[in-house]
């Protein structure tokens, strides 16, 4: 389970290309395509380096003028989904 104290980073061999405000990605290992909207793409960009979820939310709160509770409520399930698809991994457990 990913929490606000977890540190996450991208995994895998993904090829990506911008498509307007979205980001299209392909998992080279599975051949699966993903399309991320603007905010999901911003999250993906931040995960290039190991990032604590709380720091990620702080960046998004400032960038998109969203409350801390709303950011967490949206980001944690998204990261959990990426983790289930093996697109991100936990660097350290809280």
C-alpha angles and dihedrals in degrees: 000000000000115000134184089263095054122108114221135183136179120270137192137033105295126168114206138186131181118246106188106292091347134077121223116205135182125200102223092201097055102020090235120150125215130186118201124198121227096277095042088049089052089052091048090051091054091051093064085096125036105279133185110234092230090055091047090052091048090055092047093047090057096041097047102025094238128148120256093243093049092046092052092045090055102035101047096058090044091053090045088054091050089048092051089053089048092241093124132028135202113252096192134002117239 
